[in-house]
């Protein structure tokens, strides 16, 4: 534990990523608590708007750190990937949490589980992969911008030689074992299965 804390202290970008993750969930939960249990939709909306601002802070800090002459490390790559994943999946996470708070505190309909069978399962897999595709695009654009506009290719070699190819490989594996396999051999629906899911 001591070594982990020391590593975080030596890598301010890594510490900022952890802080941003905490900030994201804090503003999300605080916004939903204000919206539903406290019945203050305006306050809730203001708090929820703060969730993307957390990402802006992380991006600005990453840019300044590299412009100061620092060499890109895994925390810088993680910052770009984190931003992409947050923007790609963040809205779905917020909607997922909002549906549950709405059901629990405002009498909303119960949230449906993701589909497991048939065409709804296929559509769900493609939609989730589409979110990853958006996350990949955002992360790659950010890393490319850090390489060509913020720092130099020599200082950011880890980003374009390792980080981008690794994320691309993850996306390729997701595509093969997710939407492609599901489309070719969709799971058979159970009798009476009629639920749909909007994720």
Secondary structure, 3 states (H helix, E strand, C coil): CHHHHHHHHHCHHHHHHHHHHHHHHHHHHHHHHHHCCCCCHHHHHHHHHHHHHHHHHHHHHHHHHHHCCCCCCHHHHHHHHHHHHHHHHHHHHHHHHHHHHHHHHHCCCCCCCCCCCHHHHHHHHHHHHHHHHHHHHHHHHHHHHHHHHHCCCCCCHHHHHHHHHHHHHHHHHHHHHHHHHHHHCCCCCCCCCCCCCCC
